[in-house]
């Protein structure tokens, strides 16, 4: 086997940028290093053999730099998801992701007329073809006298296929592609177009939008199922879900985000079975937390009675929490299992699970709440069943489809080395809880205005959170794309991609505004038939619809900051503005001015507008060239 070609510095920078959503930590290195040291010689030998097999089986077109990579580390809540990871210093890439990179690089080289087009162009295109190309073609328009990057001929070697063309510039061999890419980047010939960036963002966003909507449907189906029973039940579901988020779901998902670091480090260590070890360790740890969570849920009714004025709402919320406790172990296992498959690049596994679990969840809710006539109690039972089903479906995918290569079997080592893992996980838990609590507190406050207002708040939060599932995936994809271009040294292309993302966020916000404002009397009917609740929702909806513009823009702004490696500024700006400005405005207008729900949402709207303005300003004044140099320095340090 010939020696592998060394990766040039520019290429390695591209690798690092594309992995910007995998967190790197000395604590994680310590954990994995200790696990590697404890491996037996047989484990080391098997891991080395597995790596050799993978290198030998990997096609030449799947190695080299990576231009696109799907993000992990999404902590998904009842209100809205969040993504909190820091940039990575060390790439951990799968063959599928490397193959995606090859395709992305070829597309850019073709757009810049460095590689021949994928399809033979028409000799005499018609009027429609000319109009279509002028509007949607991703090709970079060049003047006729522009100098082209010289195409590098491929020299045959011992590993070259005998029948492969050595003169075809579009040959898929990675050595040739790397040389063409290096020459084009060095000569400044790589540009992009708004059509290319819009296409990239749209293609990669659609699958994420589907995944987020499916996962969110698991949480909101209970609201649809119970809402028509009565406004007390509708408010109680929202109140119980808020309590479950703060006491259970937020801490567990925050802790589980540490697996994004640990599984990536384990995968990159060459000992793939350590990925399964990290999964077992985190799952066991989360299961130990089920005991205190169960105690809190058991006494939740007594706690809520001292906070919520309506005793019936507190009673139903407490009953919901007692029943849903049965699904918490499954929830914890699924959160760990998601990271297990994502660390192997199997992002589609979660989508497949949700494609089955979401319809099943809807059916179970209908069956228990309405068909069997169990009423309110059927909703938490359906949630517990679905939460238990999801890890079983994911396990079936791993066993029968893909993912077993990182499972080394059950081991007692999973019961050790918890201390460093907890230290690594705590910051993520604190950030997730702080972000979620800022939104959950509004639901708690709305209960002070009465049952009707609590039910109306439940509807408004559900609608706005559903709308957020469109700009948030766009934000994730945009930040990944910008990080890739920054890492490749294509700063101008990254700026253009940021402008496209900005316009995409604005268009989504306007779309959400039109949808909510035009259907403000119709949408509440999906949840309830209570006229008082519908009237409250319709009266607040115009303000909420305006907020959608700022919500979408703020989501994209934070994505741009993540793309240039400044996401820490966005995180602190988001929390500080919300706690220091938005919440005080909400409380003052809701209680002092007696604007009630309108006051609560006014503070949220002002806060999101400020967050978006501050983050766009910081993005504009930031030195993008320095971000590219930082990526190169991280590569050199690695």
C-alpha positions as CSV (number, residue, x, y, z in Angstrom):
1,X,0.0,0.0,0.0
2,X,1.5,3.4,-1.0
3,X,2.1,5.9,1.8
4,X,-0.8,8.3,2.2
5,X,-0.3,11.8,0.8
6,X,0.4,14.3,3.5
7,X,-2.4,16.9,3.9
8,X,-1.2,20.4,3.1
9,X,-1.8,23.2,5.6
10,X,-4.6,24.8,3.7
11,X,-6.4,21.5,3.5
12,X,-6.1,20.8,7.2
13,X,-7.6,24.3,7.9
14,X,-10.6,23.3,5.8
15,X,-10.9,20.1,7.8
16,X,-11.0,22.0,11.0
17,X,-13.5,24.6,9.9
18,X,-15.9,21.9,8.6
19,X,-15.9,20.3,12.0
20,X,-16.8,23.4,13.8
21,X,-19.6,21.8,15.7
22,X,-17.5,19.1,17.4
23,X,-16.3,20.4,20.7
24,X,-12.8,19.9,21.8
25,X,-11.8,19.8,25.5
26,X,-8.7,18.8,27.5
27,X,-11.0,17.0,29.9
28,X,-12.4,14.9,27.0
29,X,-8.8,14.1,26.0
30,X,-8.0,13.1,29.5
31,X,-11.1,10.8,29.7
32,X,-10.4,9.1,26.3
33,X,-6.7,8.8,27.0
34,X,-7.4,7.0,30.2
35,X,-9.8,4.7,28.4
36,X,-7.3,4.0,25.7
37,X,-4.6,3.2,28.3
38,X,-7.0,0.7,29.9
39,X,-7.6,-1.1,26.6
40,X,-6.1,-4.6,26.3
41,X,-3.5,-5.4,23.7
42,X,-6.2,-7.3,21.8
43,X,-8.3,-4.2,21.7
44,X,-5.4,-2.2,20.3
45,X,-4.7,-4.8,17.7
46,X,-8.3,-5.0,16.6
47,X,-8.6,-1.2,16.5
48,X,-5.5,-1.0,14.3
49,X,-6.8,-3.7,12.0
50,X,-10.1,-1.9,11.7
51,X,-8.4,1.3,10.8
52,X,-6.4,-0.5,8.1
53,X,-9.5,-2.1,6.7
54,X,-11.2,1.3,6.6
55,X,-8.2,3.0,4.9
56,X,-8.0,0.2,2.4
57,X,-11.7,0.2,1.6
58,X,-12.0,4.0,1.4
59,X,-12.1,5.2,-2.1
60,X,-9.7,7.9,-3.1
61,X,-12.6,10.2,-3.7
62,X,-13.5,10.1,0.0
63,X,-10.3,11.3,1.5
64,X,-8.8,14.7,1.9
65,X,-10.4,18.0,3.1
66,X,-14.0,18.4,4.1
67,X,-16.1,21.3,2.8
68,X,-19.4,20.5,4.5
69,X,-20.4,18.7,7.7
70,X,-23.6,18.3,9.5
71,X,-23.7,19.7,13.1
72,X,-24.4,17.8,16.3
73,X,-25.0,19.0,19.8
74,X,-28.6,20.2,19.5
75,X,-30.4,20.3,22.8
76,X,-34.0,20.1,22.0
77,X,-36.6,21.5,24.3
78,X,-40.3,22.0,24.5
79,X,-39.9,25.7,23.7
80,X,-37.1,25.7,21.2
81,X,-33.8,23.9,20.5
82,X,-30.4,25.3,21.3
83,X,-26.9,24.6,20.0
84,X,-24.1,25.4,22.4
85,X,-20.9,23.7,21.2
86,X,-17.6,25.5,20.8
87,X,-15.3,25.2,17.8
88,X,-13.3,22.0,17.5
89,X,-9.5,22.0,17.3
90,X,-9.2,18.5,15.9
91,X,-11.2,17.0,13.0
92,X,-13.1,13.7,13.5
93,X,-14.6,12.8,10.1
94,X,-16.4,9.9,8.6
95,X,-16.1,8.6,5.1
96,X,-19.6,9.8,4.3
97,X,-18.7,13.3,5.3
98,X,-15.5,13.1,3.3
99,X,-17.5,12.0,0.3
100,X,-19.9,15.0,0.8
101,X,-16.8,17.2,0.8
102,X,-15.6,15.9,-2.6
103,X,-19.0,16.7,-4.1
104,X,-19.0,20.2,-2.6
105,X,-15.5,21.0,-3.9
106,X,-16.3,19.7,-7.4
107,X,-19.4,21.9,-7.4
108,X,-17.3,25.0,-6.6
109,X,-14.6,24.1,-9.1
110,X,-17.3,23.7,-11.8
111,X,-18.9,26.9,-10.9
112,X,-15.6,28.7,-11.3
113,X,-15.0,27.1,-14.7
114,X,-12.0,25.2,-13.4
115,X,-13.5,21.8,-14.0
116,X,-15.7,21.1,-17.0
117,X,-19.5,21.2,-16.5
118,X,-21.3,18.1,-15.1
119,X,-23.7,18.1,-18.1
120,X,-22.9,19.1,-21.7
121,X,-24.4,22.5,-22.3
122,X,-26.9,23.1,-25.0
123,X,-25.4,24.4,-28.3
124,X,-28.4,26.7,-28.9
125,X,-30.3,27.2,-25.7
126,X,-33.9,28.5,-26.0
127,X,-35.3,31.6,-24.4
128,X,-36.6,29.8,-21.4
129,X,-33.2,28.1,-20.8
130,X,-31.4,31.5,-21.0
131,X,-33.8,33.1,-18.6
132,X,-33.5,30.1,-16.1
133,X,-29.7,30.2,-16.3
134,X,-29.6,34.0,-15.8
135,X,-31.7,33.7,-12.6
136,X,-30.7,30.4,-11.1
137,X,-27.4,29.3,-12.5
138,X,-24.7,28.9,-9.9
139,X,-21.9,29.6,-12.3
140,X,-19.6,32.5,-11.6
141,X,-19.8,35.0,-14.4
142,X,-16.3,35.8,-15.8
143,X,-15.2,38.2,-18.4
144,X,-13.8,36.6,-21.6
145,X,-10.3,37.8,-20.9
146,X,-10.1,36.5,-17.3
147,X,-7.2,34.3,-16.7
148,X,-8.1,30.7,-15.8
149,X,-6.5,28.5,-13.4
150,X,-4.3,26.0,-15.2
151,X,-5.8,22.5,-15.2
152,X,-3.3,20.0,-13.7
153,X,-2.9,16.7,-15.5
154,X,-3.0,13.6,-13.4
155,X,0.1,11.5,-13.5
156,X,-0.5,7.8,-13.4
157,X,0.8,5.8,-10.4
158,X,0.8,2.3,-9.2
159,X,-2.6,2.8,-7.6
160,X,-4.2,4.5,-10.6
161,X,-7.0,2.5,-12.4
162,X,-5.7,1.1,-15.7
163,X,-8.7,2.3,-17.7
164,X,-9.1,5.7,-16.0
165,X,-8.6,8.7,-18.2
166,X,-5.5,10.7,-17.2
167,X,-6.6,13.8,-19.1
168,X,-10.1,14.2,-17.9
169,X,-10.0,17.1,-15.4
170,X,-13.2,15.9,-13.8
171,X,-11.6,12.6,-12.7
172,X,-12.8,11.8,-9.2
173,X,-9.3,10.9,-7.8
174,X,-8.7,13.0,-4.7
175,X,-5.0,13.8,-5.5
176,X,-6.1,15.5,-8.7
177,X,-8.9,17.3,-7.0
178,X,-6.7,18.5,-4.2
179,X,-4.1,19.9,-6.7
180,X,-6.8,21.7,-8.6
181,X,-8.3,23.0,-5.4
182,X,-5.0,24.2,-4.0
183,X,-4.1,25.9,-7.3
184,X,-7.4,27.6,-7.5
185,X,-7.4,28.8,-3.9
186,X,-3.8,30.0,-4.1
187,X,-4.5,32.1,-7.2
188,X,-7.7,33.5,-5.7
189,X,-9.9,32.0,-8.4
190,X,-12.5,30.4,-6.1
191,X,-15.6,32.5,-5.9
192,X,-19.2,31.8,-5.1
193,X,-22.6,33.1,-6.2
194,X,-25.8,33.9,-4.3
195,X,-27.5,31.2,-6.2
196,X,-24.9,28.6,-5.1
197,X,-25.2,29.7,-1.4
198,X,-29.0,29.8,-1.5
199,X,-29.0,26.3,-3.0
200,X,-26.6,25.0,-0.4
201,X,-28.6,26.4,2.5
202,X,-31.9,25.3,1.1
203,X,-30.8,21.7,0.4
204,X,-29.2,21.1,3.7
205,X,-31.9,22.9,5.7
206,X,-34.8,20.9,4.5
207,X,-33.8,17.7,6.2
208,X,-33.1,19.5,9.4
209,X,-36.4,21.3,9.3
210,X,-38.2,17.9,8.9
211,X,-36.2,16.4,11.7
212,X,-36.9,19.3,14.1
213,X,-40.6,19.4,13.2
214,X,-40.9,15.7,13.8
215,X,-39.2,15.9,17.2
216,X,-41.2,18.9,18.2
217,X,-44.4,17.1,17.3
218,X,-43.6,14.5,20.0
219,X,-43.9,17.3,22.6
220,X,-46.9,19.3,21.3
221,X,-49.2,16.4,20.4
222,X,-50.4,16.3,24.0
223,X,-51.5,20.0,23.6
224,X,-53.6,19.2,20.5
225,X,-55.0,16.0,22.1
226,X,-56.0,17.6,25.5
227,X,-56.8,21.2,24.4
228,X,-60.3,20.4,23.3
229,X,-61.2,18.8,26.6
230,X,-61.1,22.2,28.3
231,X,-59.0,25.3,28.9
232,X,-58.0,24.0,32.4
233,X,-56.5,20.9,30.8
234,X,-54.8,22.9,28.1
235,X,-53.1,25.2,30.6
236,X,-52.2,22.2,32.8
237,X,-50.3,20.5,30.0
238,X,-48.3,23.6,29.3
239,X,-47.6,24.0,33.1
240,X,-46.5,20.4,33.5
241,X,-44.3,20.4,30.5
242,X,-42.6,23.6,31.7
243,X,-41.9,22.0,35.1
244,X,-40.6,18.8,33.4
245,X,-38.3,20.9,31.2
246,X,-36.7,22.7,34.2
247,X,-36.5,19.8,36.5
248,X,-35.7,17.0,34.1
249,X,-35.4,17.5,30.4
250,X,-33.1,20.6,30.4
251,X,-30.6,19.1,32.9
252,X,-30.4,15.8,31.1
253,X,-30.1,17.2,27.6
254,X,-27.5,19.6,28.8
255,X,-25.5,16.8,30.4
256,X,-25.9,14.7,27.3
257,X,-24.3,17.4,25.0
258,X,-20.9,16.4,26.5
259,X,-21.2,13.2,24.5
260,X,-20.7,15.3,21.4
261,X,-17.2,15.9,22.6
262,X,-16.5,12.5,24.2
263,X,-17.8,10.4,21.4
264,X,-16.0,12.5,18.8
265,X,-12.7,12.1,20.8
266,X,-13.3,8.4,21.2
267,X,-14.1,8.0,17.5
268,X,-10.9,9.8,16.6
269,X,-8.7,7.8,19.0
270,X,-8.9,4.7,16.6
271,X,-10.6,2.6,19.3
272,X,-14.2,2.8,18.0
273,X,-15.6,0.6,20.7
274,X,-14.9,3.5,23.2
275,X,-17.8,5.4,21.6
276,X,-20.1,2.7,23.0
277,X,-18.3,3.0,26.3
278,X,-19.0,6.7,26.5
279,X,-22.7,6.0,25.7
280,X,-23.0,3.4,28.4
281,X,-21.3,5.7,31.0
282,X,-23.5,8.7,30.3
283,X,-26.7,6.6,30.1
284,X,-26.0,5.0,33.5
285,X,-25.3,8.4,35.0
286,X,-28.5,9.9,33.6
287,X,-30.5,6.9,34.9
288,X,-29.2,7.6,38.4
289,X,-30.7,11.1,38.1
290,X,-34.1,9.5,37.4
291,X,-34.5,8.8,41.2
292,X,-34.4,12.4,42.4
293,X,-36.4,13.5,39.3
294,X,-39.1,11.0,40.3
295,X,-39.2,12.3,43.8
296,X,-39.6,15.9,42.5
297,X,-42.3,14.9,40.1
298,X,-44.2,13.0,42.8
299,X,-44.4,16.1,45.0
300,X,-44.8,18.5,42.0
301,X,-48.5,19.1,42.8
302,X,-47.7,20.4,46.3
303,X,-45.0,22.6,44.9
304,X,-47.2,24.1,42.1
305,X,-50.0,24.7,44.5
306,X,-47.8,27.4,46.2
307,X,-47.0,29.0,42.9
308,X,-50.1,28.6,40.6
309,X,-53.3,30.3,41.8
310,X,-55.7,27.7,40.3
311,X,-55.6,24.5,42.4
312,X,-57.1,22.4,39.6
313,X,-54.3,23.3,37.2
314,X,-51.7,22.4,39.8
315,X,-53.5,19.1,40.5
316,X,-53.7,18.1,36.8
317,X,-50.1,19.2,36.2
318,X,-48.9,17.1,39.1
319,X,-50.8,14.1,37.8
320,X,-49.2,14.5,34.4
321,X,-45.7,14.6,35.9
322,X,-46.3,11.5,38.0
323,X,-47.3,9.5,34.9
324,X,-44.7,10.8,32.6
325,X,-42.0,9.8,35.0
326,X,-42.2,6.3,33.5
327,X,-40.8,7.6,30.2
328,X,-37.8,9.5,31.6
329,X,-35.4,6.5,31.4
330,X,-36.2,6.1,27.7
331,X,-35.7,9.8,27.2
332,X,-32.3,9.7,28.8
333,X,-31.3,6.6,26.7
334,X,-32.4,8.3,23.5
335,X,-30.5,11.5,24.2
336,X,-27.3,9.4,24.6
337,X,-28.2,7.2,21.6
338,X,-28.5,10.2,19.3
339,X,-24.9,11.2,20.1
340,X,-23.8,7.6,19.5
341,X,-25.0,7.5,15.9
342,X,-24.2,11.1,15.2
343,X,-20.6,10.7,16.1
344,X,-20.4,8.1,13.3
345,X,-22.0,10.5,10.8
346,X,-25.3,8.6,10.9
347,X,-27.5,11.7,11.2
348,X,-30.3,10.1,9.2
349,X,-30.8,7.5,11.9
350,X,-32.6,10.0,14.1
351,X,-34.8,11.1,11.3
352,X,-35.9,7.5,10.5
353,X,-36.7,7.0,14.2
354,X,-38.8,10.1,14.3
355,X,-40.6,9.2,11.0
356,X,-41.9,6.2,12.9
357,X,-42.3,7.6,16.4
358,X,-44.1,10.8,15.5
359,X,-47.1,9.2,13.8
360,X,-47.2,6.5,16.4
361,X,-47.3,9.2,19.1
362,X,-50.2,10.9,17.4
363,X,-52.1,7.6,17.1
364,X,-51.5,6.7,20.7
365,X,-52.7,10.1,21.9
366,X,-55.9,9.8,19.8
367,X,-56.4,6.2,21.0
368,X,-56.0,6.9,24.7
369,X,-57.4,10.4,25.0
370,X,-60.4,10.2,22.7
371,X,-61.1,6.6,21.5
372,X,-60.7,4.9,24.9
373,X,-62.1,8.0,26.6
374,X,-59.3,8.2,29.2
375,X,-59.2,12.0,28.8
376,X,-56.4,14.0,30.3
377,X,-54.5,11.0,31.8
378,X,-54.1,9.5,28.3
379,X,-51.7,12.3,27.2
380,X,-48.9,11.6,29.7
381,X,-49.3,7.9,29.2
382,X,-48.8,8.4,25.4
383,X,-45.7,10.6,26.1
384,X,-44.2,7.9,28.3
385,X,-44.9,5.1,25.7
386,X,-43.3,7.2,22.9
387,X,-40.3,8.1,25.0
388,X,-39.7,4.5,25.7
389,X,-40.3,3.5,22.1
390,X,-37.7,5.9,20.6
391,X,-34.5,4.4,22.0
392,X,-35.8,0.9,21.1
393,X,-36.3,2.1,17.5
394,X,-32.8,3.6,17.5
395,X,-31.4,0.4,18.9
396,X,-33.0,-1.5,16.0
397,X,-31.4,0.8,13.5
398,X,-28.0,0.3,15.0
399,X,-28.4,-3.5,15.2
400,X,-30.0,-4.1,11.8
401,X,-28.8,-1.2,9.6
402,X,-25.6,0.6,10.7
403,X,-23.7,1.7,13.8
404,X,-22.6,-1.6,15.5
405,X,-19.0,-1.0,14.5
406,X,-18.7,1.4,17.5
407,X,-20.3,-0.9,20.0
408,X,-17.9,-3.0,22.0
409,X,-20.4,-4.7,24.3
410,X,-21.4,-4.1,27.9
411,X,-18.5,-3.5,30.3
412,X,-18.0,-2.7,33.9
413,X,-15.7,0.1,32.9
414,X,-18.8,2.2,32.2
415,X,-19.3,2.4,36.0
416,X,-16.0,4.2,36.5
417,X,-14.4,7.5,35.5
418,X,-17.6,9.5,36.0
419,X,-15.9,12.5,37.7
420,X,-14.2,14.0,34.6
421,X,-17.3,13.3,32.5
422,X,-19.5,15.2,35.0
423,X,-17.1,18.2,35.0
424,X,-17.2,18.3,31.2
425,X,-21.0,18.0,31.2
426,X,-21.9,20.7,33.8
427,X,-21.2,23.8,31.7
428,X,-23.5,22.5,28.9
429,X,-26.2,21.8,31.5
430,X,-26.0,25.3,33.0
431,X,-26.2,27.0,29.6
432,X,-29.2,24.9,28.4
433,X,-31.1,25.4,31.7
434,X,-30.4,29.2,31.6
435,X,-31.6,29.5,28.1
436,X,-34.7,27.4,28.6
437,X,-35.7,29.0,31.9
438,X,-35.8,32.4,30.3
439,X,-38.7,31.2,28.2
440,X,-40.3,28.9,30.7
441,X,-40.7,31.6,33.3
442,X,-43.2,33.4,31.1
443,X,-45.5,30.4,31.2
444,X,-45.3,30.3,34.9
445,X,-46.0,34.1,35.2
446,X,-49.0,33.8,32.8
447,X,-50.7,31.5,35.3
448,X,-51.1,34.5,37.7
449,X,-53.6,36.0,35.3
450,X,-56.0,33.1,35.4
451,X,-56.8,29.8,33.7
452,X,-57.8,31.4,30.4
453,X,-54.5,33.3,30.1
454,X,-52.5,30.2,30.9
455,X,-54.3,28.3,28.2
456,X,-53.8,31.2,25.7
457,X,-50.1,31.3,26.6
458,X,-49.8,27.6,25.9
459,X,-51.2,28.2,22.4
460,X,-49.0,31.2,21.7
461,X,-45.8,29.4,22.8
462,X,-46.7,26.3,20.7
463,X,-47.3,28.3,17.6
464,X,-44.1,30.5,17.9
465,X,-42.0,27.5,18.8
466,X,-43.3,25.7,15.7
467,X,-42.4,28.7,13.5
468,X,-38.9,28.7,15.0
469,X,-38.3,25.3,13.5
470,X,-37.8,27.0,10.1
471,X,-35.1,29.7,10.8
472,X,-33.2,27.6,13.3
473,X,-32.1,24.9,10.8
474,X,-31.3,27.6,8.4
475,X,-29.1,29.2,11.1
476,X,-27.3,25.9,11.7
477,X,-26.6,25.2,8.0
478,X,-25.5,28.8,7.4
479,X,-23.1,28.7,10.3
480,X,-21.6,25.5,9.1
481,X,-21.2,26.8,5.5
482,X,-19.6,30.0,6.6
483,X,-17.2,28.1,8.9
484,X,-16.2,25.9,6.0
485,X,-15.5,28.8,3.7
486,X,-13.6,30.7,6.5
487,X,-11.5,27.7,7.1
488,X,-10.7,27.4,3.4
489,X,-9.5,31.0,3.4
490,X,-12.4,32.0,1.2
491,X,-13.4,35.1,3.2
492,X,-15.2,36.9,0.4
493,X,-17.3,33.8,-0.3
494,X,-18.1,33.5,3.4
495,X,-19.3,37.1,3.5
496,X,-21.6,36.5,0.5
497,X,-23.0,33.4,2.2
498,X,-23.7,35.5,5.3
499,X,-25.7,38.0,3.2
500,X,-27.7,35.2,1.7
501,X,-28.4,33.8,5.2
502,X,-29.5,37.2,6.3
503,X,-32.0,37.6,3.5
504,X,-33.2,34.0,4.1
505,X,-33.9,34.8,7.7
506,X,-35.7,38.0,6.8
507,X,-37.9,36.2,4.2
508,X,-38.7,33.5,6.8
509,X,-39.6,36.1,9.4
510,X,-41.9,37.9,6.9
511,X,-43.5,34.6,6.0
512,X,-44.2,33.7,9.6
513,X,-45.6,37.2,10.3
514,X,-48.0,36.9,7.4
515,X,-49.1,33.4,8.4
516,X,-49.8,34.2,12.0
517,X,-51.4,37.6,11.5
518,X,-53.7,36.4,8.8
519,X,-54.8,33.3,10.7
520,X,-55.0,34.7,14.2
521,X,-58.6,33.7,14.6
522,X,-58.2,30.4,12.9
523,X,-55.1,28.9,14.4
524,X,-56.4,28.9,18.0
525,X,-59.3,26.7,16.8
526,X,-56.7,23.9,16.3
527,X,-56.2,23.8,20.1
528,X,-59.5,24.8,21.8
529,X,-63.1,25.9,21.2
530,X,-63.2,28.2,24.3
531,X,-64.2,31.6,23.0
532,X,-62.4,33.5,25.8
533,X,-59.1,31.8,25.1
534,X,-59.5,32.3,21.3
535,X,-60.1,36.0,21.9
536,X,-57.1,36.4,24.1
537,X,-54.9,34.6,21.6
538,X,-56.2,36.7,18.7
539,X,-55.6,40.0,20.6
540,X,-52.0,39.1,21.3
541,X,-51.2,37.5,17.9
542,X,-50.4,40.8,16.0
543,X,-47.5,41.5,18.4
544,X,-46.4,37.9,18.3
545,X,-46.4,38.0,14.5
546,X,-44.1,41.0,14.5
547,X,-41.9,39.2,17.0
548,X,-41.5,36.4,14.4
549,X,-39.3,38.7,12.2
550,X,-37.0,39.4,15.1
551,X,-37.0,35.8,16.2
552,X,-35.9,34.6,12.8
553,X,-33.3,37.3,12.4
554,X,-31.8,36.7,15.8
555,X,-31.6,33.0,15.1
556,X,-29.7,33.6,11.9
557,X,-27.5,36.3,13.6
558,X,-26.4,33.8,16.2
559,X,-25.6,31.3,13.4
560,X,-23.4,33.8,11.7
561,X,-21.5,34.3,14.9
562,X,-21.0,30.6,15.2
563,X,-19.7,30.5,11.7
564,X,-16.9,33.0,12.4
565,X,-16.1,31.3,15.7
566,X,-17.7,34.0,18.0
567,X,-20.6,32.1,19.3
568,X,-19.6,32.7,22.9
569,X,-20.4,36.4,22.4
570,X,-23.8,35.5,21.0
571,X,-24.6,33.1,23.9
572,X,-23.8,35.7,26.5
573,X,-25.5,38.5,24.6
574,X,-28.6,36.4,24.3
575,X,-28.9,35.6,28.0
576,X,-27.8,39.0,29.3
577,X,-30.3,40.9,27.1
578,X,-33.1,38.6,27.9
579,X,-32.6,38.6,31.7
580,X,-31.5,42.2,32.1
581,X,-33.8,43.9,29.6
582,X,-36.5,41.6,28.1
583,X,-37.8,40.0,31.3
584,X,-37.9,43.3,33.3
585,X,-39.9,44.9,30.5
586,X,-42.3,41.9,30.4
587,X,-42.9,42.1,34.1
588,X,-43.3,45.8,34.2
589,X,-45.8,46.0,31.3
590,X,-47.6,42.9,32.3
591,X,-48.2,43.8,35.9
592,X,-47.6,47.5,36.4
593,X,-49.4,48.5,33.2
594,X,-51.8,45.6,33.5
595,X,-51.2,44.6,29.8
596,X,-51.0,40.9,30.9
597,X,-50.0,38.6,28.0
598,X,-49.4,41.5,25.7
599,X,-46.9,42.9,28.2
600,X,-45.2,39.5,28.5
601,X,-44.7,39.2,24.8
602,X,-43.7,42.8,24.4
603,X,-40.6,42.2,26.5
604,X,-39.8,39.1,24.4
605,X,-40.1,41.1,21.2
606,X,-37.9,43.9,22.4
607,X,-35.3,41.4,23.7
608,X,-35.1,39.5,20.4
609,X,-34.9,42.8,18.4
610,X,-32.0,43.9,20.6
611,X,-30.2,40.5,20.4
612,X,-30.4,40.5,16.7
613,X,-29.2,44.1,16.3
614,X,-26.3,43.5,18.7
615,X,-25.2,40.3,17.1
616,X,-25.4,41.6,13.5
617,X,-23.4,44.7,14.6
618,X,-20.8,42.4,16.1
619,X,-20.7,40.3,13.0
620,X,-20.3,43.3,10.8
621,X,-17.4,44.8,12.8
622,X,-15.6,41.5,13.4
623,X,-12.4,40.8,11.5
624,X,-13.3,37.9,9.3
625,X,-9.7,37.7,8.0
626,X,-8.6,37.2,11.6
627,X,-11.1,34.4,11.9
628,X,-9.5,32.7,8.9
629,X,-6.1,33.2,10.5
630,X,-7.4,31.7,13.8
631,X,-8.5,28.6,12.0
632,X,-5.1,28.3,10.4
633,X,-3.4,28.7,13.9
634,X,-5.7,26.0,15.4
635,X,-4.6,23.8,12.6
636,X,-0.9,24.5,13.2
637,X,-1.4,23.9,16.9
638,X,-3.1,20.6,16.2
